[in-house]
Amino acid sequence: MLTLKVFDLTNVDMDMVFVATLLIVGLVQVGTLLMIGRGMVEFFWWVKLDPDDYVLPLLSALGDLIGTGILVAAFTILTQWGRMHAEDDGGGAVSPTDGNGLARRLVLGYS
C-alpha cells in the first residue's frame, strides 16, 4: 500500500478481502517459520552443530518456499471466490486473464 502512495497510483483501490488475505497469509507464514526454526535449532544443538551456521540459510529458503506456496493458495482461493461471486451476479465465469479478471474485480475495484 505504501508503494501505491509513493508512485501515486490513485486509480488502485485495495479490496478489504484482498488486504485481509495478505495479512492472514503473512501471519501463517511467520508462525510456521517460528515453529520450524525452534525445532531446527534444537535439532542442530542435539547433533552438536552450531545453529547459527546452519539454521538461518535453511530457514530463509524454507521461508521463500512456504511463503510462495501459501500465496499461491491464497490467490487461488481468491480467484475461485471471485468466480463464485461473479456467477451470483449473473456476470458468468471470471478468468484471471480477461478484462474482468480477479485483478480488476478484487485489486482494482472495477466491476
C-alpha positions in Angstrom: 0.0 0.0 0.0 3.0 2.3 0.6 4.1 1.6 -3.0 0.7 2.8 -4.2 1.2 6.0 -2.3 4.8 6.6 -3.3 4.1 6.0 -7.1 0.8 8.0 -6.9 -1.3 5.1 -8.2 -4.6 6.7 -7.1 -6.7 4.6 -9.5 -5.9 1.4 -7.5 -8.5 0.6 -4.8 -7.5 -2.2 -2.5 -10.3 -4.5 -1.6 -10.6 -5.4 2.1 -10.8 -9.1 1.3 -7.5 -8.9 -0.5 -5.8 -7.0 2.2 -7.2 -9.3 5.0 -6.0 -12.3 3.0 -2.5 -10.9 2.7 -2.3 -10.2 6.4 -3.6 -13.7 7.3 -1.0 -15.3 4.9 1.8 -13.3 6.5 0.8 -14.4 10.0 0.5 -18.0 9.0 4.0 -17.9 7.3 5.6 -16.2 10.3 4.0 -18.6 12.8 5.0 -21.6 10.7 8.6 -20.4 10.4 8.9 -19.7 14.1 7.8 -23.3 15.0 10.1 -24.8 12.3 13.0 -22.6 13.4 12.7 -23.6 17.0 12.7 -27.3 16.1 15.7 -26.8 13.8 17.7 -25.1 16.5 17.0 -27.8 19.0 17.9 -30.5 16.4 21.3 -28.8 15.5 22.1 -28.5 19.2 21.3 -32.2 19.6 23.7 -33.2 16.8 26.4 -30.8 18.3 26.4 -28.3 15.3 26.3 -24.6 15.7 22.7 -23.5 14.8 23.9 -20.0 13.8 25.7 -21.5 10.9 23.0 -23.9 9.6 19.6 -22.8 10.7 19.4 -19.3 9.1 20.2 -20.3 5.5 17.8 -23.3 5.7 15.1 -21.2 7.4 15.4 -18.5 4.7 15.0 -21.0 1.9 12.0 -22.6 3.7 10.5 -19.1 4.2 10.6 -18.5 0.5 9.2 -21.9 -0.3 6.4 -21.7 2.3 5.6 -18.1 1.6 5.3 -18.7 -2.1 3.1 -21.8 -1.6 0.8 -20.0 0.8 0.4 -17.0 -1.5 -0.4 -19.3 -4.5 -3.0 -21.0 -2.3 -4.5 -17.6 -1.2 -4.7 -16.2 -4.7 -6.3 -19.5 -6.0 -8.9 -19.2 -3.2 -9.5 -15.5 -4.1 -9.8 -16.4 -7.8 -12.4 -19.0 -7.0 -14.2 -16.7 -4.7 -14.2 -14.0 -7.4 -15.6 -16.5 -9.9 -18.3 -17.7 -7.5 -19.5 -14.1 -6.8 -19.4 -13.2 -10.5 -21.7 -16.1 -11.2 -24.0 -15.0 -8.4 -24.2 -11.5 -10.0 -25.0 -13.0 -13.4 -21.7 -12.0 -14.9 -20.6 -15.5 -15.9 -17.3 -17.1 -15.1 -14.4 -14.8 -14.5 -11.0 -15.6 -15.9 -8.0 -14.1 -14.2 -6.5 -13.2 -17.7 -9.5 -11.5 -19.3 -10.6 -7.9 -18.8 -13.0 -8.8 -16.0 -10.5 -11.0 -14.1 -9.6 -11.2 -10.5 -7.1 -8.2 -10.6 -9.8 -5.9 -12.0 -12.5 -7.1 -9.6 -10.6 -7.5 -6.3 -7.5 -5.4 -6.6 -8.5 -2.5 -8.8 -12.1 -2.4 -7.6 -13.6 -2.4 -11.1 -16.8 -4.3 -11.8 
